Amino acid sequence: MELLYLLYLVPTLYSCLLIWKMLEERRDRECYILNYQCYKPPNDRMLGTEFCGKLIKRSENLGPNEYRFLLKAIVSSGIGEQTYAPRNIFEGREATPTLHDSIEEMEEFFNDAIAKLLEKSKVSPSEIDILVVNISMLSTVPSLSSRIINRYKLRHDVKVYNLTGMGCSASLISMDIVKNIFKTQRNKMALLITSESLSPNWYTGNDRSMILANCLFRSGGCAILLTNKRSLKNRAILRLKCLVRTHHGAREEAYNCCVQREDDQGRLGFHLEKTLPKAATRAFVDNLRVMAPKILPVRELLRFLFMSLIKKVNKNNTPKSAITGATKSPLNFRTGVDHFCLHTGGKAVIEGIGMSLDLNEYDLEPARMTLHRFGNTSAGSLWYVLSYMEAKKRLKKGDTVFMISFGAGFKCNSCLWEVMKDLGDPNVWDDCIDDYPPETLDNPFMKTYGWINEVEDPNTYENIPDFLK
């Protein structure tokens, strides 16, 4: 009898041991954010209305028609007059940037954001095990990641990943790299750096599809500290629940809608095609198709299936998004999401996503205000939106934050975070958060430079894409 008891006991204990081990390993695979630090350039790099006017007027390649086109694009962009640009723009050297300008721009960001992040997190550079850097439009030798290692004297065995060309969605791609490393390596600390170099990429020609980038992109960046150490769980502010990446590079239309290239005169710039909204829509839909079952409750998914069947029977036409052309989703994402952190690709991009997901003014406010205050800071823009939510004391323990980003290629990446504790630490919004949202987001450019419209040319506005109108 005792032998029979032992025969049952041993496999039972062994099974319990395996289950316990699996649970322990799963706990060590979590991806936590300990802290993050957005970069705010100095005030002498702020693009005010007066300076923007001087910048446009000193462009030798622009005529009256281009001036009117730029005025319309800037006024429609949703960007305010307190955004930031590279230093060489203010020195009048945007047409002749140097490698030194590009490196100096990045090092100003590295020296400020990383130092502040490590200080407030009480983490030494020697504790960093993994470094991931994404700067899409600048590649140097030694790499930018090597410059960080040299500046902060990271360990000789630090694992380094240096990403370029990933566009505005690079931040979540970098996050995916860290997440996958954390699945296989325990007790690690990762430093993620996300930004963009504008110094060598300010367009000085007159191709309207490339002028638009100057109206949207602004300087900025973010440094993020992540870990999977169980001992640091109580210090974490966010936990990654899931992440989905979608890439439509195999489709020619999607691949060619956002391209860095030279114009007919050989001037380097960033070309935005009119097909961009359509490419964004397709990538967004495919991404949500995978993400929705991961973040929405079963009752909402069942309701969606039921509504889909009714729609097929009745063949009703659903409203179209004014920007992306996507149909309004019958899914109610608020059943699984508390906050929406949207890519600040432009005023109409934000409104298009909002219409597609049936979001309200409260949901869209963080992205709109971030676009107005900081502009489109490329891959770093999501973290300025998150900072706005934190500055407004919106993020409470247990809340979920849904991040959505788009990037050249064409890519759509999204992820869901769980807030680990009430958030409200000081950040880049501190000096102006009480002024947001303002009574009006009207752009002062029209009031100051509206005289350019006195002589109207019917061809002036015809090339402005939908996502800027």
N, C-alpha and C positions, 0 to 999 in steps of 0.2 A: 504493500500500500504506500509506504514511504517512497519507494522507487517511482511509483506512478505519480506521486505528488511532485517529486523532483523533475520528472519528465515534463510536467506541465509548467512548473515554476521557472525553469531555466529559459525556455523560449519566451515566456511571458515577460520576464525581466529583461531579456535581450531586446524584445520588441519595444519595451518602454524606454530602454536606453537609446535605441535608434530614433524613436520619436523625439526624445529629449534633445538628442544631438542635432536633429533636423531643425527643431525650433530654435536652438541656440545659434546655429549657423544662419538661420533666416534673420535673426535679430542683428547679427553682425553684418548683414548685407544692406542695412538701411542707409539712406543717403540724407544726411542732415545739413542744413545751412546753419553755421554758427553765427555768421554775421556777414554783412555786405556794406560796401562803401561806394556811393556814386561820386563822380568827379564833377566839381564845379570850377571851371576855368576862372582866372582873375577877371575883374571888371574891365580891364583895358582890352579885353578880347570880346567885348559885348557888341553885337551888331544892332546898333540903334537905327532909327529911321533916317536920321541925317547922314550917318556914315554910309548906309546902304545906298542912298541917293548918290553920294559921291562915287561909290564903288561902281555903280551902274553907268554913270555919266563918263567916267574915265575909261570905260571899255571902248576902245577904238573900233571894234568890229560890230558894234550895235548901232542901228539906225532908229528913226522914230517908230517904225512898225514893231521892232524888237522891244523898244521901251514900253510900248503899250501892252505888248504880249506879256512882258515881265510884270508889269503893274497888275494886270488881271490875275496872273498866276500867283503872285505874292499875296494879294488881297484874298484870294480864294483858298489859300493853303492852310489857314488856321494857325499860322505861326505869328507870335508876337514880336516885340522889339527888344527882348532881353535874352536872346539866344547868343551862342558863342561861335566864333570862327577861328581858324588858325592864325598865328601871329604874322605870317608872311603876307596875309591879305591886308592887314592894317599897315604894313610897311610898303604896300604898293608893288609887291613882287609876285602877285598871283599868276602872272604870265610866265615867270621864270623861276619856278620853285627849285630848290636844291635838295639833295639827299639830307643835308644837315637840317633843313627845315622840317622834314618828315620825322627824323629821329628826335629832334628837339621837342616837337609836338607830343610824341609818345612818351618821352622821358619826363616831361612835365606832369603828365597823367600818372605814370608809374610812381614817381617820387612823392606825389601827393596822396593818391587813393590807397596805394598798398601800405604806405607808412601809417596812415590813419586807421586802416582796417586792422593791422597787426596790433597797434597800440590799444585800440578799444576792445579788441578780442583777447588781449593779454596772451598773445601767442608769439613765440620767438620764430624767426625765419628758419632756424635749425630744425623746427618741428614739422616743416612742410615736406611731405613725401612725394607729392604729385603736383606738377605745374602744367596747366593748360592755358594757352594764350591764343585768342582769335582776333586778328587784325586783318580784315579781308583784302584791302587794297594796298598793302605795303609788305614787302618781303626783303629783309636785309641780311647781310652776312658780316659778322655773326647774327644769328636770328634774334628777334626781339625777346624771345624767352631767355636766350643766353645773356642779354643785357640785364634782365631782371635778376637772374642768378648771380651775375657779377655785382650788381648794385646792392643786393640784400644778402650776399654770401650764403646762398643755399647750400645744402649738403652735396657732396660729390655723387651720391647715389640717388638723387632726386630723379623721378621719372618725368620726362618732358614731352609735351605734345604742342606743336606749333601749327595752327591752322590758318590758311589764307583762302581767299576767294569764296567764302561761304555766305557772304552777304549779311543781310539784316537778321537772318534766322540763326546765325552762328552761335549765339549764346546758348540756346537749348541743345545744339549739336555738341558743344563742349560739355554741357551738363550730362548728356547721354554717355559721353566718354568716361566721365568721372563715375557715373552710376554703374557702368559695366565693370570698371576696375574694382569698385567697392564690392561687387559680387564675388570676386575671387581672392581679394586681399583684405585681411582683417586689420583693424586698428590703424587706419590711415587718415592722413590729413591732406586735403587738396586745396590749392589756390587756383582760382579760375579768373582770368583777366579777359575782359571783353571791351572792345573799342573799335574805332575806325580812324584812319589817317586821311584828313581832308587836304593837307598842305599840297600834295602833288596832284590832286584830283579836282581842283577848282577850275571849272570850264571857262575859257575866255573867248570862245568863238560865237557864232550866231546861229547855229543849228538849234531850232526850238525844242527838239526832242531831247537835247542835251543840256540846254539852259535850265530846264525844269529842276534838275538835280541841285543846282545852286539855290533854288527857292525852298528846298526841303531839308537837305542834310546839314547838320550842325555838329560842333565838337562836343564830345562827352565820352563817358566810359564808366565801367564799374569793375571793382575787385570783389570777389566773393570767396569766402572761406567755408569749406565743406569737410565733413568727416563722417565716418561710420563707426567711430568709437562709442561703445555703449556707455562708457564712463562719462561722456560729454553730452549725453542725451538731454540732461536737465538744463544745459546751457544753450541748446539749439533753439532757433526761432521758427524754422520751417522743416517739414519732412516731405520728401518727394514720394508721392503715391504712385504715379504712372507717367510715362512720357511716350509720345507717338511722333514719329518722323515720316513725312511724305515727300517724295522727290519725283517730279515730272520731267526730269531732264531728257527723257527719251522722246518727248513730244517736241517737235521743232518749234511750234508756236510758243510753248512755255519756255523753251531753252533760249529763244532769241528776244524775249520781251524785256529783259534787263541785261544790258551788255556794256562792259567797259570797252570803248573803242576810240579810234581817231575819226574826226570829221574829214570833209573833203580837203581841208587845208592842213591836215596833219595835227590838229589840236586834240589832245587827249581829253576825254570826258566820259560821262556815264549816260548811255542812251536808254530812254524809257519809251517803249513801244505802246501803241494804242491797244494792243491785245493784252496788256498787263491785267486789266480787270477780269477778263475771261480766264486767263491762266490762273489767277489767284482763286477764282471761284472753284475751278475744278480741283485744285490742290486742297482747298479748304473743305470741300465736300468729302473728298476721299479721306482726309485726315479725321473729320468728325465721324465718318462711318466706322472707323476703328476705335476712336476715343470714346464715343457715346456709351457703348456697353460697359466700359471700364469705370465710368464715373457717375452714371445715372442709376437710380434705384430701379428694381424690377418692375414696380407698378407703373413707372413712367414709360419704360420700354414696352410693356404690354399695352398701355394706352396708345403709344405710337403705332404699334402694329394694328390695333383696332381702327385708328384714324386713317391709316394707310389703306386698309381694306375699304373703308367707306369712300375714300377719295377715288379709288379705282372704280367703284361702282357708280358714283355720281359724276365722276370726271370733272370735278370742280377746278377752276383756275385759281391758284393761290397768288397773292401779291408778289410782285418782283422787287428785288432790291435795286434802288436807284443807282448803285455804284457797281456792284459785282454782277448783277443780273441773276443772282441766286434766288431761288424761291425761299420764302420765309419758312423756317423749320417748324414743323408741327411739334417738335420736341421742346419741352420746357426745361431748359438747362438749369434753371434756378432750383429745381428739385434736388440737384446734386452738387451745385456750386453756389458759394456765397458771394464771391467777388470775381470780377472779370478784369484781367490784366492784359490789355490789347496793345499790339504793335502800333506805334505812332507813325504810320506810313504816310499820313495825310489826313486832312479833315474828312474828306469823303470816304476814305478807307475805313476810318473809325465808324462813320455813320452806316456804311455798307455792312460791316460786321454786326453792328448793333441791330440793323433791320433783319438781317439773316437769322440772328439768334433771339429776336424779339426782346432786346434789352431796353431798359428805360434810361432816363436822364441820369439817375443816380449811378447806374452801372457804367455809363460812358464818361462820366465826369472826370475820373482820374486820367484817362487817356487823352481827353480833350485838353485838360489843363496842362498836362505834361507837354503836349505838342505846342501849346501856346507859349509856355515858359522856356522849354529847352529845345524845341524843334524835334526833328527826326535824328536821333543820335545813333542810328543804325542798330547794331546788335545790342547795344547797351540800353536802348529805350525802355525795355520791359521793366528794368530795375528802377528807373525814374518814376514809372507809373506805380510800382509797388511802394516806393518811398512816399509818394503822395498819399496813398492809402494809410500808410503808417503815420504820417504827419497829421492826418485827419482823425487818428485814433479809431480807424474802422476795423482793424484786424484784431480779433479776439481769439482766445484759445479755443481750438476745435473747429474754427472756420476753415473753409477750403478756398483756394485761389486758383483760378483757371487762367493759364498763360497761353497766348496765341501769337505766333510770329510768322512772318512771311519773308522770303529772301530769294535772291537771284538764283536761277538754276532750272526750273523754278521750284521752290520748296515751301512747304507749310509745316511747321513744327508746333506742338502743343504739349503742355504738361499740367498736372494738378498737384498743388501743394497743400499740406495740412499745417495750419498755424499751431505751434507748440505752446505758445503763451501770449498773453496780451502784449501787443507791440505799440511802441510810441517813443522810441529813442530819437534823439536829435539827428537830423540828416540835412541834405542839401536844400530842403524846402523851408528850413527854419526862419529865414529872414523875410519870407514872402507868403507863407502859407495862410496867414490871416487875410490876405488880399484875394484869395481864391476860394470859390469862383468869383470873378469880377462881375459887375453888373452887365458888361458887354464885352464881347471878344472882337469887336470891330477893329480892323487893322488900320493904323494911322497913315499908312502909305497912300491910301486913296485921298484922304484929306490934304496931305502935303503935296502929292505929285499928280493929283487928278487932272491938272491942267493939260497933261499930255494927251488926254482924250478929246481935246477940243477939235482936232482934225481926225476924224474917224476913217479908218481903213477897214473895209468889210472882211479883209483877209487876216486881220490881226489876231482874232481869237479862234479861228477855225481849227487850229491844231492842238488846243488844250485838251488833254485826255479827260475822260469822265472822272477819274479818281482824284482830280484836282479841282473840279468844278464845285 
